[in-house]
Amino acid sequence: MNNQISFSEEVKSGTARIYQKLKNSIPDIEWPLIAPYIYEINKLKKETNSVILAHNYQTPQIFHGVADIIGDSLALAIAAAKVKEDNIIMCGVHFMAETAKIMSPEKKVFLPNTKAGCSLAASITGQDVINLKKKYPGIPVVSYVNTTADVKAETDICCTSANAVKVVESLGVNKVIFLPDEYLAKYVAGKTKVEIISWHGKCEVHEQFSEKDIKELRKNYPDLTVIAHPECPPDVIKASDYTGSTSHMINYVKEKKPKNVFLVTECSMSDNIEIENPDVNFVKPCNICPHMKSINLKNIFDCLKNKTNEILIDHNTIERARGSIERMIAIGRQN
């Protein structure tokens, strides 16, 4: 804890509304350590003309305490192109910060911790895509947003788990190269007649779940509703009641209000949705993304105060990568 930031009456009063939302998620004893950072971050945002974007996997104190815009990869990509502030603080992982820079090249984009990587993004490079295009000439490349800027620059169109099937079918072809998630590729292949040429990337969080986990939980919760992310292994998806992107998972819980629910995804998703859905019991044998959790209030504060860890991408890469993202967004706007 920075000794210059203390839990004063001003801080207590200034964070009272946020505390009411978070009090069931954060132990009372921890709030005096957390509240000063939330208070100072929210002050610094205004003073520095900054906006904080946060992914659904961020902790509740970030998600509900300091974020201005929240959502999945697609929502954050769209939001990044529309922000009015001069500075964007991305509370997510490196590829998300890159995407924000690509969508708002005139803005300054910062990542609170440069160690916030992604196993999927690290599984493939731009050169790998070039090699695939040589091996399969004329076959369009669809890349998950969970990829680096150089991969997006070699991509025809991006997708997210929410719109992957729609994007693939929008191309009007019989075959596509689909990168980099192996399990998402299998999920998409099961939903379309388009032939999928896949890569071997996996999410280190979602691949840890198993069908056995679900079967064991159902013994204790016979009425359990299991909602899986499409990055999970096929046996997990098959054993689940519903499969969808992070945004689809959130909407399912809000609309269906299951008595007991298990979200087969990163831990903080359940924590964040639980705050908005107190009548739903969230069963939580979840896995933590170490990269998402490397973002915390302390390094967000430091980032805002000192403008550290700016994301820099060359103009040519930005222009080429932007096209693949904009084509994805355009698909979403179609009826």
C-alpha positions in Angstrom: 0.0 0.0 0.0 1.3 3.4 -0.9 1.6 5.3 2.4 0.6 8.6 0.6 -2.9 7.1 0.1 -4.9 6.7 3.3 -8.4 5.7 4.1 -9.7 9.1 5.1 -13.2 10.3 5.7 -13.1 11.9 2.3 -12.2 8.5 0.7 -14.8 6.7 2.8 -17.5 9.1 1.7 -16.4 9.2 -1.9 -16.5 5.4 -2.3 -19.6 4.7 -0.2 -21.8 3.9 -3.2 -19.2 1.6 -4.7 -18.7 -0.2 -1.4 -22.5 -0.9 -1.2 -22.1 -2.8 -4.5 -18.9 -4.6 -3.5 -19.4 -5.3 0.2 -20.5 -8.9 -0.4 -17.5 -9.6 -2.6 -14.8 -8.0 -0.6 -14.1 -8.7 3.1 -14.7 -5.6 5.3 -11.1 -5.8 6.6 -9.8 -5.3 3.1 -11.9 -2.3 2.1 -9.7 0.4 3.8 -6.8 -0.9 1.7 -8.8 -1.0 -1.5 -11.0 2.1 -1.3 -8.1 4.7 -1.4 -6.9 3.4 -4.7 -10.5 3.3 -6.2 -11.0 6.9 -5.0 -7.7 8.2 -6.4 -8.0 6.3 -9.7 -11.5 7.8 -10.3 -10.1 11.3 -9.5 -7.1 10.8 -11.8 -9.3 9.7 -14.7 -11.0 13.1 -14.7 -7.8 15.1 -14.2 -5.9 13.3 -17.0 -8.8 13.0 -19.4 -8.5 9.2 -19.3 -11.0 6.3 -19.7 -10.7 2.8 -18.3 -11.8 -0.2 -20.3 -12.1 -3.4 -18.4 -12.7 -7.0 -19.6 -15.3 -9.3 -17.9 -12.4 -11.3 -16.3 -11.2 -8.4 -14.2 -11.7 -8.5 -10.5 -14.8 -6.8 -9.0 -12.9 -3.9 -7.5 -11.7 -3.0 -11.0 -14.9 -4.1 -12.9 -17.3 -2.3 -10.6 -15.0 0.1 -8.9 -13.1 2.1 -11.5 -14.0 0.9 -15.0 -15.9 3.2 -17.3 -16.6 0.7 -20.1 -16.9 -3.1 -19.5 -17.5 -6.0 -21.7 -16.1 -8.8 -23.8 -13.4 -8.5 -26.6 -15.9 -7.3 -29.2 -17.6 -4.7 -27.0 -14.2 -3.3 -26.0 -13.0 -3.2 -29.6 -16.1 -1.2 -30.6 -15.9 1.1 -27.6 -12.2 1.8 -28.2 -13.1 3.4 -31.6 -15.6 5.7 -30.0 -14.0 7.0 -26.8 -13.6 10.8 -26.6 -10.9 10.9 -23.9 -7.2 11.4 -24.9 -6.0 8.4 -22.9 -7.2 4.8 -22.8 -6.3 2.5 -19.9 -6.9 -1.1 -20.9 -7.6 -3.4 -18.0 -7.3 -6.6 -19.9 -4.4 -8.3 -21.6 -1.8 -7.2 -24.2 -3.7 -8.0 -27.4 -6.7 -6.1 -26.1 -4.6 -3.0 -25.5 -3.2 -3.4 -29.0 -6.7 -3.7 -30.4 -7.7 -0.4 -28.6 -4.6 1.3 -30.2 -5.5 -0.1 -33.6 -9.1 1.2 -33.3 -8.0 4.6 -31.9 -4.5 5.3 -33.3 -4.7 9.0 -32.4 -5.2 8.2 -28.7 -2.6 7.1 -26.2 -3.3 3.6 -25.0 -1.7 2.2 -21.8 -1.6 -1.3 -20.3 -1.1 -1.2 -16.5 1.1 -4.3 -16.6 3.0 -5.3 -19.7 3.2 -8.9 -18.4 -0.5 -9.3 -19.0 -0.2 -11.7 -21.9 -2.4 -14.5 -23.4 -1.6 -18.1 -24.2 -3.7 -18.0 -27.3 -2.1 -14.8 -28.6 1.3 -16.3 -27.9 0.5 -19.5 -29.9 0.8 -17.8 -33.3 2.7 -15.1 -35.1 2.2 -13.0 -38.2 4.8 -15.2 -39.9 2.9 -18.3 -39.1 -0.1 -16.8 -40.8 2.0 -15.9 -43.9 3.1 -19.5 -44.0 -0.4 -20.8 -43.7 -1.6 -18.6 -46.6 1.2 -20.0 -48.8 0.2 -23.5 -47.8 -3.5 -22.8 -48.5 -3.5 -20.1 -51.2 -6.7 -18.3 -51.8 -8.3 -19.5 -48.5 -9.5 -16.6 -46.4 -8.1 -16.2 -42.9 -10.4 -15.7 -39.9 -8.6 -14.8 -36.7 -9.9 -14.6 -33.2 -9.6 -11.2 -31.6 -7.3 -12.9 -29.1 -4.3 -12.4 -31.4 -1.5 -9.9 -31.7 -1.5 -6.9 -34.1 0.9 -8.6 -36.6 -1.5 -11.6 -36.8 -4.5 -9.3 -37.4 -2.5 -7.5 -40.1 -2.3 -10.8 -42.0 -5.9 -11.6 -41.4 -8.9 -11.1 -43.7 -11.4 -10.7 -40.9 -11.4 -11.1 -37.1 -14.1 -12.7 -34.9 -14.9 -13.2 -31.3 -16.5 -16.2 -29.7 -19.8 -14.4 -29.8 -19.8 -13.9 -33.6 -17.4 -16.6 -34.9 -20.0 -18.7 -36.8 -21.6 -15.6 -38.3 -18.3 -14.2 -39.5 -17.2 -17.6 -41.0 -20.5 -17.9 -42.9 -20.5 -14.3 -44.0 -17.5 -15.0 -46.3 -19.6 -17.2 -48.6 -16.8 -19.7 -49.1 -16.5 -23.5 -48.6 -13.3 -23.4 -46.6 -11.6 -21.0 -44.2 -8.4 -20.9 -42.1 -9.6 -20.3 -38.5 -7.0 -19.1 -35.9 -5.7 -19.7 -33.3 -8.0 -21.5 -30.8 -8.3 -25.3 -31.6 -11.4 -25.8 -29.4 -13.2 -22.7 -30.7 -12.5 -24.0 -34.2 -14.1 -27.3 -33.4 -17.1 -25.6 -31.9 -17.5 -23.5 -35.0 -17.0 -26.5 -37.3 -20.0 -28.1 -35.5 -22.2 -25.1 -36.2 -21.4 -24.6 -39.9 -21.0 -26.5 -43.2 -17.9 -24.5 -44.0 -14.7 -26.5 -43.7 -12.4 -25.3 -40.9 -8.6 -25.4 -41.2 -7.5 -24.8 -37.6 -4.4 -24.0 -35.6 -3.2 -25.6 -32.3 -3.6 -22.7 -29.9 -5.5 -23.1 -26.6 -6.6 -21.0 -23.7 -4.6 -22.0 -20.6 -7.7 -21.3 -18.4 -10.4 -23.0 -20.4 -8.4 -26.1 -21.3 -8.1 -27.0 -17.6 -11.8 -27.8 -17.2 -13.0 -31.4 -17.8 -16.2 -33.3 -18.2 -15.4 -35.0 -14.9 -15.6 -31.6 -13.1 -19.1 -31.1 -14.4 -20.3 -34.6 -13.5 -19.0 -34.3 -9.9 -20.7 -30.9 -9.5 -24.0 -32.3 -10.8 -23.9 -34.9 -7.9 -24.1 -32.1 -5.4 -26.3 -29.8 -7.4 -28.8 -32.0 -9.4 -30.5 -28.8 -10.7 -27.2 -27.2 -11.7 -27.2 -25.2 -15.0 -23.8 -25.4 -16.6 -22.8 -22.7 -19.0 -19.5 -23.2 -21.0 -17.3 -20.9 -23.0 -16.6 -22.2 -26.5 -12.9 -22.2 -25.8 -13.5 -25.2 -23.5 -12.6 -28.7 -24.6 -15.4 -30.5 -26.7 -16.2 -32.9 -23.8 -16.9 -30.0 -21.5 -19.2 -28.3 -24.1 -21.0 -31.6 -24.7 -21.6 -32.0 -20.9 -22.9 -28.4 -20.5 -26.4 -27.0 -20.8 -25.5 -24.0 -22.8 -22.4 -22.7 -24.6 -21.7 -19.1 -25.4 -19.3 -16.2 -25.3 -18.8 -14.1 -22.1 -21.5 -11.7 -23.2 -23.9 -14.5 -24.0 -23.2 -16.2 -20.7 -24.0 -12.9 -18.8 -27.2 -12.5 -20.8 -28.3 -16.1 -20.1 -27.9 -15.7 -16.4 -29.8 -12.3 -16.4 -32.7 -13.7 -18.5 -33.0 -17.3 -17.2 -32.1 -16.7 -13.6 -31.1 -20.3 -12.9 -31.2 -21.4 -9.2 -27.7 -22.8 -9.3 -25.2 -22.0 -12.1 -21.7 -23.0 -13.0 -19.9 -20.7 -15.4 -17.1 -22.7 -17.1 -14.7 -19.8 -17.6 -12.4 -17.5 -15.7 -13.2 -16.9 -12.0 -14.0 -13.2 -11.9 -16.8 -13.7 -14.4 -18.9 -15.3 -11.7 -17.9 -12.7 -9.1 -18.9 -9.8 -11.4 -22.2 -11.3 -12.5 -23.1 -12.4 -9.0 -23.1 -8.8 -7.9 -25.8 -8.0 -10.4 -27.7 -11.2 -9.8 -27.9 -11.8 -6.0 -30.7 -14.3 -6.3 -28.6 -16.7 -8.4 -26.2 -19.1 -6.6 -22.9 -19.3 -8.4 -21.0 -22.5 -8.0 -17.4 -21.6 -8.4 -14.8 -24.4 -9.0 -13.3 -21.9 -11.5 -9.8 -21.3 -12.9 -7.9 -18.1 -12.6 -6.2 -16.3 -15.6 -2.8 -15.2 -14.2 -2.5 -12.6 -16.9 -5.8 -10.9 -16.2 -5.0 -11.0 -12.5 -1.6 -9.2 -13.1 -3.7 -6.1 -13.5 -4.5 -4.6 -10.1 -5.5 -1.2 -8.6 -2.0 -0.4 -7.7 -0.6 -0.6 -11.2 -3.7 1.1 -12.7 -3.0 4.0 -10.3 0.7 4.1 -11.3 -0.2 3.9 -15.0 -2.6 6.8 -14.7 -0.3 8.9 -12.6 3.0 8.3 -14.5 1.6 7.4 -18.0 3.7 4.2 -18.1 3.5 1.2 -20.5 2.2 3.0 -23.5 1.2 0.7 -26.4 3.1 1.6 -29.6 2.4 0.0 -33.0 3.8 1.1 -36.4 1.4 2.9 -38.8 1.4 0.2 -41.5 0.5 -2.6 -39.0 -2.3 -0.5 -37.6 -3.8 0.2 -41.0 -3.7 -3.5 -42.1 -4.9 -4.8 -38.8 -7.7 -2.2 -38.5 -9.3 -3.5 -41.7 -9.7 -7.0 -40.3 -11.4 -5.7 -37.1 -13.6 -3.2 -39.0 -14.9 -5.9 -41.3 -15.8 -8.0 -38.2 -17.7 -5.0 -36.6 -19.5 -4.4 -39.9 -20.8 -8.0 -39.9 -22.3 -7.3 -36.4 -24.1 -4.3 -37.7 -25.9 -6.3 -40.4 -29.5 -7.5 -39.8 
